[in-house]
Amino acid sequence: MRSTAVGTATEQPLEQRLRAAMIACRQSVFPAYASPAEVFDGLAEACRELGIEEWDVYAERGPVARLEAEVGELLGKPAAYFPSGVMAQQVALRIHADNAGNRRVALPDLSHLLVHEDDGPRILQDLRIEHLTTGRTTPTKAHLDAIPGPLAACLVEIPLRDAGCLLPTFDELTELAEGCRERGIAFHLDGARIWESQHWFGKPLADIAGIADTVYTSFYKGLGGLAGAALLGEDDFVAQARLWRHRMGGTLYRSTAEAVAALVGLRDRLPHIGQCVIWGRALAAALPAYITVQPQVPHTNTFLLYAAGDPDEVNTRLLAELEEQSLAFSRPWTAAEEPGRMVTEMTVGQGALELDPASVAGHLAALLD
């Protein structure tokens, strides 16, 4: 992480000072920060390295076409680029609902679509939501069987981010998909973090995506891109997705920068994600008992930490440690649902691979002791 001109006034809000301190750290457990200038310099160099000489035009040709081809090959399905995952997921569910003549869809109650999208699927697409699971639960065929009546689609988020990035087993996912097909229900994977989930499943990406009828994935999370997503399925589904992308204003004149950044992520970040998962598990295993890990053995490189304490007091100590150690070993803490408890999210980036997980665990233990 590099320094940035954010200001040094002590009267700045603590949250702002923590962000500045994390950016200024020389080493970090988390994905590396880069300034806009550094990012755009890197994209220019990547264009030369990748031989990209043509712009895309309305998401055709150039790096967008190349990105769609690469993602399609990795995941084993034709792909369409989308400027945002919110749009992509709503388009997927709408297509399934329209094709089925049925607005009922099943989603976990912690799904991103229900927690973070301002009720968009219901308001914009007229979808009727049934809860596939409730709380920190991975979905199984039994959950689907508990929902009577026709459904247009069943969505599973891999991993379930708001539950600490929980994942079902590969067998559970396969059985759920088979249950959907037995009832004529389209099975859709919210695979925003499918790249981060591969290590848990121990299968090729195409085998994971192959379980589902349609798949969404993100380019700016584990792959570290600027923005953007892909929607994958059979040719007729992808054609419908492109049509709805245009209708919803998502076929932008230029998406070259986003596509190049995603190609760089596939080249430079994807090969190391499994190592980040292993490192995160080593960190979790080295933590003292008074720090709770959710899940206890992380399923991906992202997981939650819980501890007793007051967030303001701990964050004040954290700020001092960040400034003294120049090591970003913890994000700020917030109040958990349980009184007297705090929570923070850990996301292990490539920079962590140069650090000793036991040493980082020691910093966390000292902060929270």
Contacts in CASP RR format, 6 or more apart in sequence:
PFRMAT RR
TARGET T0000
AUTHOR 0000-0000-0000
METHOD contacts of the structure
MODEL  1
MRSTAVGTATEQPLEQRLRAAMIACRQSVFPAYASPAEVFDGLAEACREL
GIEEWDVYAERGPVARLEAEVGELLGKPAAYFPSGVMAQQVALRIHADNA
GNRRVALPDLSHLLVHEDDGPRILQDLRIEHLTTGRTTPTKAHLDAIPGP
LAACLVEIPLRDAGCLLPTFDELTELAEGCRERGIAFHLDGARIWESQHW
FGKPLADIAGIADTVYTSFYKGLGGLAGAALLGEDDFVAQARLWRHRMGG
TLYRSTAEAVAALVGLRDRLPHIGQCVIWGRALAAALPAYITVQPQVPHT
NTFLLYAAGDPDEVNTRLLAELEEQSLAFSRPWTAAEEPGRMVTEMTVGQ
GALELDPASVAGHLAALLD
1 22 0 8 1.000
1 23 0 8 1.000
1 24 0 8 1.000
1 25 0 8 1.000
1 26 0 8 1.000
1 27 0 8 1.000
1 28 0 8 1.000
1 32 0 8 1.000
1 33 0 8 1.000
1 328 0 8 1.000
2 23 0 8 1.000
2 24 0 8 1.000
2 33 0 8 1.000
2 34 0 8 1.000
2 35 0 8 1.000
2 38 0 8 1.000
3 23 0 8 1.000
3 24 0 8 1.000
4 20 0 8 1.000
4 23 0 8 1.000
4 24 0 8 1.000
4 35 0 8 1.000
6 16 0 8 1.000
6 19 0 8 1.000
6 20 0 8 1.000
6 23 0 8 1.000
7 20 0 8 1.000
10 17 0 8 1.000
12 20 0 8 1.000
14 312 0 8 1.000
14 315 0 8 1.000
14 316 0 8 1.000
14 319 0 8 1.000
15 332 0 8 1.000
17 319 0 8 1.000
18 315 0 8 1.000
18 318 0 8 1.000
18 319 0 8 1.000
18 322 0 8 1.000
18 332 0 8 1.000
21 319 0 8 1.000
21 322 0 8 1.000
21 323 0 8 1.000
22 28 0 8 1.000
22 30 0 8 1.000
22 33 0 8 1.000
22 322 0 8 1.000
22 328 0 8 1.000
22 331 0 8 1.000
23 33 0 8 1.000
24 322 0 8 1.000
24 323 0 8 1.000
24 326 0 8 1.000
25 322 0 8 1.000
25 325 0 8 1.000
25 326 0 8 1.000
25 327 0 8 1.000
25 328 0 8 1.000
26 326 0 8 1.000
26 327 0 8 1.000
27 326 0 8 1.000
27 327 0 8 1.000
27 328 0 8 1.000
27 351 0 8 1.000
27 354 0 8 1.000
27 355 0 8 1.000
28 327 0 8 1.000
28 328 0 8 1.000
28 349 0 8 1.000
28 351 0 8 1.000
28 352 0 8 1.000
29 283 0 8 1.000
29 328 0 8 1.000
29 329 0 8 1.000
29 330 0 8 1.000
29 346 0 8 1.000
29 348 0 8 1.000
29 349 0 8 1.000
29 351 0 8 1.000
29 352 0 8 1.000
29 355 0 8 1.000
29 360 0 8 1.000
30 328 0 8 1.000
30 331 0 8 1.000
30 346 0 8 1.000
30 347 0 8 1.000
30 348 0 8 1.000
30 349 0 8 1.000
30 352 0 8 1.000
31 222 0 8 1.000
31 224 0 8 1.000
31 347 0 8 1.000
31 349 0 8 1.000
31 350 0 8 1.000
32 349 0 8 1.000
32 350 0 8 1.000
32 351 0 8 1.000
39 226 0 8 1.000
39 261 0 8 1.000
40 257 0 8 1.000
42 264 0 8 1.000
43 257 0 8 1.000
43 260 0 8 1.000
43 261 0 8 1.000
43 264 0 8 1.000
46 52 0 8 1.000
46 260 0 8 1.000
46 261 0 8 1.000
46 263 0 8 1.000
46 264 0 8 1.000
47 53 0 8 1.000
47 260 0 8 1.000
50 63 0 8 1.000
50 260 0 8 1.000
50 263 0 8 1.000
50 264 0 8 1.000
50 267 0 8 1.000
52 62 0 8 1.000
52 63 0 8 1.000
52 66 0 8 1.000
52 256 0 8 1.000
52 260 0 8 1.000
52 263 0 8 1.000
54 61 0 8 1.000
54 62 0 8 1.000
54 63 0 8 1.000
55 61 0 8 1.000
55 62 0 8 1.000
55 254 0 8 1.000
55 256 0 8 1.000
56 62 0 8 1.000
56 63 0 8 1.000
56 64 0 8 1.000
56 65 0 8 1.000
56 254 0 8 1.000
56 255 0 8 1.000
56 256 0 8 1.000
56 259 0 8 1.000
57 253 0 8 1.000
57 254 0 8 1.000
58 251 0 8 1.000
58 252 0 8 1.000
58 253 0 8 1.000
59 81 0 8 1.000
59 245 0 8 1.000
59 251 0 8 1.000
59 252 0 8 1.000
59 255 0 8 1.000
62 256 0 8 1.000
62 259 0 8 1.000
63 256 0 8 1.000
63 259 0 8 1.000
63 260 0 8 1.000
63 263 0 8 1.000
64 81 0 8 1.000
64 255 0 8 1.000
64 256 0 8 1.000
64 259 0 8 1.000
66 259 0 8 1.000
66 263 0 8 1.000
67 81 0 8 1.000
67 219 0 8 1.000
67 230 0 8 1.000
67 259 0 8 1.000
67 262 0 8 1.000
67 263 0 8 1.000
68 78 0 8 1.000
68 79 0 8 1.000
68 80 0 8 1.000
68 81 0 8 1.000
68 230 0 8 1.000
69 79 0 8 1.000
70 263 0 8 1.000
70 266 0 8 1.000
71 79 0 8 1.000
71 217 0 8 1.000
71 230 0 8 1.000
71 232 0 8 1.000
71 266 0 8 1.000
72 78 0 8 1.000
72 79 0 8 1.000
72 230 0 8 1.000
72 232 0 8 1.000
74 205 0 8 1.000
74 206 0 8 1.000
74 266 0 8 1.000
75 194 0 8 1.000
75 205 0 8 1.000
75 206 0 8 1.000
75 209 0 8 1.000
75 210 0 8 1.000
75 215 0 8 1.000
75 217 0 8 1.000
75 232 0 8 1.000
76 205 0 8 1.000
76 206 0 8 1.000
76 209 0 8 1.000
76 210 0 8 1.000
76 232 0 8 1.000
77 209 0 8 1.000
77 210 0 8 1.000
77 215 0 8 1.000
77 232 0 8 1.000
77 233 0 8 1.000
77 234 0 8 1.000
78 232 0 8 1.000
78 233 0 8 1.000
78 234 0 8 1.000
78 235 0 8 1.000
78 238 0 8 1.000
79 230 0 8 1.000
79 231 0 8 1.000
79 232 0 8 1.000
79 233 0 8 1.000
79 238 0 8 1.000
80 230 0 8 1.000
80 231 0 8 1.000
80 232 0 8 1.000
80 238 0 8 1.000
80 241 0 8 1.000
80 242 0 8 1.000
80 245 0 8 1.000
81 228 0 8 1.000
81 229 0 8 1.000
81 230 0 8 1.000
81 255 0 8 1.000
81 259 0 8 1.000
82 88 0 8 1.000
82 91 0 8 1.000
82 228 0 8 1.000
82 229 0 8 1.000
82 230 0 8 1.000
82 231 0 8 1.000
82 241 0 8 1.000
82 245 0 8 1.000
82 250 0 8 1.000
83 227 0 8 1.000
83 228 0 8 1.000
83 229 0 8 1.000
83 250 0 8 1.000
83 252 0 8 1.000
83 255 0 8 1.000
83 258 0 8 1.000
84 227 0 8 1.000
84 228 0 8 1.000
84 229 0 8 1.000
84 250 0 8 1.000
85 192 0 8 1.000
85 216 0 8 1.000
85 218 0 8 1.000
85 228 0 8 1.000
85 229 0 8 1.000
86 117 0 8 1.000
87 229 0 8 1.000
87 245 0 8 1.000
87 248 0 8 1.000
87 250 0 8 1.000
88 216 0 8 1.000
88 229 0 8 1.000
88 230 0 8 1.000
88 231 0 8 1.000
88 241 0 8 1.000
89 112 0 8 1.000
89 113 0 8 1.000
89 121 0 8 1.000
89 155 0 8 1.000
89 190 0 8 1.000
89 216 0 8 1.000
90 113 0 8 1.000
90 120 0 8 1.000
90 121 0 8 1.000
90 124 0 8 1.000
90 125 0 8 1.000
91 231 0 8 1.000
91 241 0 8 1.000
91 244 0 8 1.000
91 245 0 8 1.000
91 248 0 8 1.000
92 153 0 8 1.000
92 188 0 8 1.000
92 214 0 8 1.000
92 216 0 8 1.000
92 231 0 8 1.000
92 241 0 8 1.000
93 105 0 8 1.000
93 113 0 8 1.000
93 121 0 8 1.000
93 125 0 8 1.000
93 127 0 8 1.000
93 152 0 8 1.000
93 153 0 8 1.000
93 155 0 8 1.000
93 188 0 8 1.000
94 125 0 8 1.000
94 127 0 8 1.000
94 244 0 8 1.000
95 214 0 8 1.000
95 237 0 8 1.000
95 240 0 8 1.000
95 241 0 8 1.000
95 244 0 8 1.000
96 105 0 8 1.000
96 152 0 8 1.000
96 153 0 8 1.000
96 186 0 8 1.000
96 188 0 8 1.000
96 213 0 8 1.000
96 214 0 8 1.000
97 103 0 8 1.000
97 104 0 8 1.000
97 105 0 8 1.000
97 125 0 8 1.000
97 127 0 8 1.000
97 152 0 8 1.000
97 153 0 8 1.000
99 152 0 8 1.000
99 186 0 8 1.000
100 150 0 8 1.000
100 152 0 8 1.000
100 153 0 8 1.000
100 186 0 8 1.000
101 152 0 8 1.000
102 150 0 8 1.000
102 151 0 8 1.000
102 152 0 8 1.000
103 126 0 8 1.000
103 127 0 8 1.000
103 128 0 8 1.000
103 152 0 8 1.000
104 127 0 8 1.000
104 128 0 8 1.000
104 130 0 8 1.000
104 149 0 8 1.000
104 150 0 8 1.000
104 151 0 8 1.000
104 152 0 8 1.000
105 121 0 8 1.000
105 127 0 8 1.000
105 128 0 8 1.000
105 129 0 8 1.000
105 130 0 8 1.000
105 151 0 8 1.000
105 152 0 8 1.000
105 153 0 8 1.000
105 154 0 8 1.000
105 155 0 8 1.000
106 129 0 8 1.000
106 130 0 8 1.000
106 131 0 8 1.000
106 132 0 8 1.000
106 144 0 8 1.000
106 147 0 8 1.000
106 151 0 8 1.000
106 153 0 8 1.000
106 154 0 8 1.000
106 155 0 8 1.000
106 185 0 8 1.000
107 113 0 8 1.000
107 114 0 8 1.000
107 129 0 8 1.000
107 130 0 8 1.000
107 131 0 8 1.000
107 132 0 8 1.000
107 154 0 8 1.000
107 155 0 8 1.000
107 157 0 8 1.000
108 114 0 8 1.000
108 131 0 8 1.000
108 132 0 8 1.000
108 133 0 8 1.000
108 134 0 8 1.000
108 135 0 8 1.000
108 137 0 8 1.000
108 139 0 8 1.000
108 155 0 8 1.000
108 156 0 8 1.000
108 157 0 8 1.000
108 160 0 8 1.000
109 131 0 8 1.000
109 133 0 8 1.000
109 134 0 8 1.000
109 135 0 8 1.000
110 133 0 8 1.000
110 135 0 8 1.000
110 136 0 8 1.000
110 157 0 8 1.000
110 160 0 8 1.000
110 162 0 8 1.000
110 163 0 8 1.000
111 155 0 8 1.000
111 157 0 8 1.000
111 160 0 8 1.000
111 190 0 8 1.000
112 157 0 8 1.000
112 161 0 8 1.000
112 162 0 8 1.000
112 190 0 8 1.000
112 192 0 8 1.000
113 120 0 8 1.000
113 121 0 8 1.000
113 155 0 8 1.000
113 190 0 8 1.000
114 121 0 8 1.000
114 129 0 8 1.000
115 162 0 8 1.000
121 127 0 8 1.000
121 129 0 8 1.000
122 128 0 8 1.000
122 129 0 8 1.000
130 147 0 8 1.000
130 151 0 8 1.000
132 139 0 8 1.000
132 143 0 8 1.000
132 144 0 8 1.000
132 147 0 8 1.000
132 154 0 8 1.000
132 155 0 8 1.000
132 156 0 8 1.000
133 139 0 8 1.000
133 143 0 8 1.000
135 163 0 8 1.000
136 160 0 8 1.000
136 163 0 8 1.000
136 164 0 8 1.000
136 166 0 8 1.000
136 294 0 8 1.000
137 143 0 8 1.000
137 163 0 8 1.000
137 166 0 8 1.000
138 160 0 8 1.000
138 166 0 8 1.000
138 167 0 8 1.000
138 168 0 8 1.000
138 172 0 8 1.000
139 156 0 8 1.000
139 168 0 8 1.000
139 172 0 8 1.000
139 176 0 8 1.000
140 168 0 8 1.000
140 172 0 8 1.000
140 175 0 8 1.000
140 176 0 8 1.000
141 172 0 8 1.000
141 175 0 8 1.000
141 176 0 8 1.000
141 178 0 8 1.000
141 179 0 8 1.000
143 176 0 8 1.000
144 154 0 8 1.000
144 176 0 8 1.000
144 179 0 8 1.000
144 180 0 8 1.000
144 183 0 8 1.000
144 185 0 8 1.000
145 179 0 8 1.000
150 183 0 8 1.000
151 183 0 8 1.000
151 185 0 8 1.000
152 185 0 8 1.000
152 186 0 8 1.000
153 185 0 8 1.000
153 186 0 8 1.000
153 187 0 8 1.000
153 188 0 8 1.000
154 176 0 8 1.000
154 180 0 8 1.000
154 185 0 8 1.000
154 186 0 8 1.000
154 187 0 8 1.000
154 188 0 8 1.000
155 188 0 8 1.000
155 189 0 8 1.000
155 190 0 8 1.000
156 168 0 8 1.000
156 173 0 8 1.000
156 176 0 8 1.000
156 187 0 8 1.000
156 188 0 8 1.000
156 189 0 8 1.000
156 190 0 8 1.000
157 190 0 8 1.000
157 191 0 8 1.000
157 192 0 8 1.000
158 167 0 8 1.000
158 168 0 8 1.000
158 173 0 8 1.000
158 189 0 8 1.000
158 190 0 8 1.000
158 191 0 8 1.000
158 193 0 8 1.000
158 194 0 8 1.000
158 197 0 8 1.000
158 208 0 8 1.000
159 165 0 8 1.000
159 166 0 8 1.000
159 167 0 8 1.000
159 193 0 8 1.000
159 196 0 8 1.000
159 197 0 8 1.000
159 200 0 8 1.000
159 299 0 8 1.000
159 300 0 8 1.000
159 302 0 8 1.000
160 166 0 8 1.000
160 167 0 8 1.000
161 192 0 8 1.000
161 193 0 8 1.000
161 302 0 8 1.000
163 294 0 8 1.000
164 294 0 8 1.000
164 295 0 8 1.000
164 302 0 8 1.000
164 303 0 8 1.000
164 304 0 8 1.000
164 345 0 8 1.000
165 193 0 8 1.000
165 196 0 8 1.000
165 295 0 8 1.000
165 298 0 8 1.000
165 299 0 8 1.000
165 300 0 8 1.000
165 302 0 8 1.000
165 303 0 8 1.000
166 295 0 8 1.000
166 299 0 8 1.000
167 197 0 8 1.000
167 200 0 8 1.000
167 201 0 8 1.000
167 299 0 8 1.000
167 300 0 8 1.000
168 176 0 8 1.000
170 201 0 8 1.000
170 202 0 8 1.000
170 203 0 8 1.000
170 208 0 8 1.000
173 201 0 8 1.000
173 208 0 8 1.000
173 211 0 8 1.000
174 211 0 8 1.000
176 187 0 8 1.000
177 187 0 8 1.000
177 211 0 8 1.000
177 212 0 8 1.000
179 185 0 8 1.000
180 186 0 8 1.000
180 187 0 8 1.000
181 187 0 8 1.000
186 213 0 8 1.000
186 214 0 8 1.000
187 211 0 8 1.000
187 212 0 8 1.000
187 213 0 8 1.000
187 214 0 8 1.000
188 212 0 8 1.000
188 213 0 8 1.000
188 214 0 8 1.000
188 215 0 8 1.000
188 216 0 8 1.000
189 208 0 8 1.000
189 209 0 8 1.000
189 211 0 8 1.000
189 212 0 8 1.000
189 214 0 8 1.000
189 215 0 8 1.000
189 216 0 8 1.000
190 216 0 8 1.000
191 197 0 8 1.000
191 215 0 8 1.000
191 216 0 8 1.000
191 217 0 8 1.000
191 218 0 8 1.000
192 216 0 8 1.000
192 217 0 8 1.000
192 218 0 8 1.000
192 221 0 8 1.000
192 229 0 8 1.000
193 218 0 8 1.000
193 221 0 8 1.000
193 222 0 8 1.000
193 300 0 8 1.000
193 302 0 8 1.000
194 205 0 8 1.000
194 208 0 8 1.000
194 209 0 8 1.000
194 215 0 8 1.000
194 217 0 8 1.000
195 205 0 8 1.000
195 217 0 8 1.000
195 221 0 8 1.000
195 222 0 8 1.000
195 223 0 8 1.000
195 270 0 8 1.000
195 273 0 8 1.000
196 221 0 8 1.000
196 222 0 8 1.000
196 273 0 8 1.000
196 277 0 8 1.000
196 300 0 8 1.000
196 301 0 8 1.000
196 302 0 8 1.000
197 208 0 8 1.000
197 299 0 8 1.000
197 300 0 8 1.000
198 204 0 8 1.000
198 205 0 8 1.000
198 208 0 8 1.000
198 273 0 8 1.000
198 274 0 8 1.000
199 273 0 8 1.000
199 274 0 8 1.000
199 277 0 8 1.000
199 278 0 8 1.000
199 300 0 8 1.000
200 277 0 8 1.000
200 299 0 8 1.000
200 300 0 8 1.000
201 207 0 8 1.000
201 208 0 8 1.000
209 215 0 8 1.000
209 232 0 8 1.000
213 233 0 8 1.000
213 234 0 8 1.000
213 237 0 8 1.000
214 231 0 8 1.000
214 232 0 8 1.000
214 233 0 8 1.000
214 237 0 8 1.000
215 231 0 8 1.000
215 232 0 8 1.000
215 233 0 8 1.000
216 229 0 8 1.000
216 230 0 8 1.000
216 231 0 8 1.000
216 232 0 8 1.000
217 229 0 8 1.000
217 230 0 8 1.000
217 232 0 8 1.000
218 228 0 8 1.000
218 229 0 8 1.000
219 225 0 8 1.000
219 226 0 8 1.000
219 227 0 8 1.000
219 228 0 8 1.000
219 229 0 8 1.000
219 230 0 8 1.000
219 258 0 8 1.000
219 261 0 8 1.000
219 262 0 8 1.000
219 265 0 8 1.000
220 226 0 8 1.000
220 227 0 8 1.000
220 228 0 8 1.000
220 261 0 8 1.000
220 262 0 8 1.000
222 269 0 8 1.000
222 273 0 8 1.000
223 262 0 8 1.000
223 265 0 8 1.000
223 266 0 8 1.000
223 269 0 8 1.000
223 270 0 8 1.000
224 261 0 8 1.000
224 265 0 8 1.000
224 269 0 8 1.000
225 258 0 8 1.000
225 261 0 8 1.000
225 262 0 8 1.000
225 264 0 8 1.000
225 265 0 8 1.000
226 257 0 8 1.000
226 258 0 8 1.000
226 261 0 8 1.000
226 262 0 8 1.000
227 258 0 8 1.000
228 255 0 8 1.000
228 258 0 8 1.000
228 262 0 8 1.000
231 238 0 8 1.000
231 241 0 8 1.000
232 238 0 8 1.000
242 251 0 8 1.000
245 251 0 8 1.000
269 350 0 8 1.000
272 350 0 8 1.000
272 353 0 8 1.000
273 301 0 8 1.000
274 301 0 8 1.000
275 353 0 8 1.000
276 301 0 8 1.000
276 348 0 8 1.000
276 349 0 8 1.000
276 350 0 8 1.000
276 352 0 8 1.000
276 353 0 8 1.000
277 298 0 8 1.000
277 300 0 8 1.000
277 301 0 8 1.000
277 348 0 8 1.000
279 301 0 8 1.000
279 348 0 8 1.000
279 352 0 8 1.000
279 353 0 8 1.000
279 357 0 8 1.000
280 298 0 8 1.000
280 301 0 8 1.000
280 303 0 8 1.000
280 346 0 8 1.000
280 348 0 8 1.000
280 352 0 8 1.000
280 357 0 8 1.000
281 297 0 8 1.000
281 298 0 8 1.000
282 357 0 8 1.000
282 358 0 8 1.000
283 346 0 8 1.000
283 348 0 8 1.000
283 357 0 8 1.000
283 360 0 8 1.000
283 361 0 8 1.000
284 293 0 8 1.000
284 296 0 8 1.000
284 297 0 8 1.000
284 298 0 8 1.000
284 303 0 8 1.000
285 297 0 8 1.000
286 357 0 8 1.000
286 358 0 8 1.000
286 361 0 8 1.000
286 362 0 8 1.000
287 293 0 8 1.000
287 305 0 8 1.000
287 361 0 8 1.000
287 364 0 8 1.000
287 365 0 8 1.000
288 361 0 8 1.000
288 365 0 8 1.000
288 369 0 8 1.000
290 307 0 8 1.000
290 308 0 8 1.000
290 368 0 8 1.000
290 369 0 8 1.000
291 305 0 8 1.000
291 306 0 8 1.000
291 307 0 8 1.000
291 364 0 8 1.000
291 365 0 8 1.000
291 368 0 8 1.000
292 305 0 8 1.000
292 306 0 8 1.000
292 307 0 8 1.000
293 303 0 8 1.000
293 304 0 8 1.000
293 305 0 8 1.000
293 306 0 8 1.000
294 303 0 8 1.000
294 304 0 8 1.000
294 305 0 8 1.000
294 306 0 8 1.000
295 303 0 8 1.000
301 347 0 8 1.000
301 348 0 8 1.000
301 349 0 8 1.000
302 345 0 8 1.000
302 346 0 8 1.000
302 347 0 8 1.000
302 348 0 8 1.000
303 345 0 8 1.000
303 346 0 8 1.000
304 343 0 8 1.000
304 344 0 8 1.000
304 345 0 8 1.000
304 346 0 8 1.000
305 330 0 8 1.000
305 343 0 8 1.000
305 344 0 8 1.000
305 345 0 8 1.000
305 346 0 8 1.000
305 364 0 8 1.000
306 336 0 8 1.000
306 341 0 8 1.000
306 342 0 8 1.000
306 343 0 8 1.000
307 314 0 8 1.000
307 333 0 8 1.000
307 341 0 8 1.000
307 342 0 8 1.000
307 368 0 8 1.000
308 340 0 8 1.000
308 341 0 8 1.000
308 342 0 8 1.000
309 340 0 8 1.000
309 341 0 8 1.000
309 342 0 8 1.000
309 368 0 8 1.000
310 340 0 8 1.000
310 342 0 8 1.000
311 332 0 8 1.000
311 333 0 8 1.000
311 334 0 8 1.000
311 335 0 8 1.000
311 342 0 8 1.000
314 333 0 8 1.000
314 342 0 8 1.000
314 367 0 8 1.000
314 368 0 8 1.000
315 332 0 8 1.000
315 333 0 8 1.000
317 367 0 8 1.000
318 330 0 8 1.000
318 332 0 8 1.000
318 333 0 8 1.000
318 367 0 8 1.000
321 327 0 8 1.000
321 329 0 8 1.000
321 363 0 8 1.000
321 367 0 8 1.000
322 328 0 8 1.000
325 363 0 8 1.000
327 355 0 8 1.000
327 360 0 8 1.000
327 363 0 8 1.000
329 360 0 8 1.000
329 363 0 8 1.000
329 364 0 8 1.000
329 367 0 8 1.000
330 344 0 8 1.000
330 346 0 8 1.000
330 363 0 8 1.000
330 364 0 8 1.000
330 367 0 8 1.000
331 344 0 8 1.000
331 345 0 8 1.000
331 346 0 8 1.000
332 344 0 8 1.000
333 342 0 8 1.000
333 343 0 8 1.000
333 344 0 8 1.000
334 342 0 8 1.000
334 343 0 8 1.000
334 344 0 8 1.000
335 341 0 8 1.000
335 342 0 8 1.000
335 343 0 8 1.000
336 342 0 8 1.000
336 343 0 8 1.000
352 360 0 8 1.000
END
